[in-house]
Amino acid sequence: MASTVPFQRFLDEHRAAVLGFLRAMVGPDDADDLFQETFMAALRNYESLDGANPRAWILTIARRKAIDHHRARARRPVAGGALPDVPAPAAEERDDELWSAVAELPERQRAAVALRFACDLRYREIAAAMDSTEEAARRNVHEGLRKLRGVIGEGGR
């Protein structure tokens, strides 16, 4: 069954959630490119959307794009040499530290945490987006948060 919502409206409804998720998964520098790739893939397959859970559908596409991005990045050579230190403002420093810690989580935990907090999805929706059970979604969020607390420290220490 094809979706009856115009694609532009679909894009507008899910833009913030997808972009927030991708920023959490790949960082702000690569998120815009993957956002474009995600919605291009969605447009190509939009007629096949059954309308049952469109947010989970588009976030599943975004998650797969992020996984592909990380796989491709792992195959690329890393440039040598030190980068100059550029001091960041104090407020951004904390965010950078947090997102760096999120980026170090295992892929399923990183995705679950990003879907829960960057996209504000319920565990049922996280499970649908990750093609898993609701219990697995809860466990991945819980384990991801436990690891983040160990790295960052509870209460903003």
Secondary structure, DSSP 8 states (H G I E B T S, - for coil): ----S-HHHHHHHHHHHHHHHHHHHH-HHHHHHHHHHHHHHHHHTGGG--SS-HHHHHHHHHHHHHHHHHHHHHHS----S--------HHHHHHHHHHHHHHTS-HHHHHHHIIIIIS---HHHHHHHHTS-HHHHHHHHHHHHHHHHHHH-GGG-
